[in-house]
């Protein structure tokens, strides 16, 4: 396990989520699956407690902690994309697998984890500042999934 690891709380589906992420994003994998050595208040001996996984190179663990805590947008994975094809692929994988769309390139997977599917051209336009940042920002504010061509056009003016 890495020295600093992101811990993502799940009700009971950490292993399924980890396998979905590993199948969806490059440089992703499922590692150790740690099972309960005995019965506990929310489960039984042998239930999956923790799953080690990597998402796009970032080490994580999924903790099956039960229904006490729910995900919200205060935590999200941000995936930088190079073009519309890559943006569509990730967005459609998340939303099309029981997830839901949100605004400005955000969506949630079926476990409630938030994702920002962000084309690099949008980040570059915002970082450039000035008129191109304002135009790209205004265009983004009208979108759910980011449309790369519209951001490119807004950037140019």
Secondary structure, DSSP 8 states (H G I E B T S, - for coil): --SS-EEEEESS-HHHHHHHHHHHSTT-EEEEEEE-SS-BTTB-TT-EEEEEEEETTEEEEEEE--SSS---TTSEEEEEESSHHHHHHHHHHHHTTT-EE-STTEEE-TTS-EEEEEEHHHHHHHHH-HHHHHHHHHHHTT-SS--HHHHHHHHH-
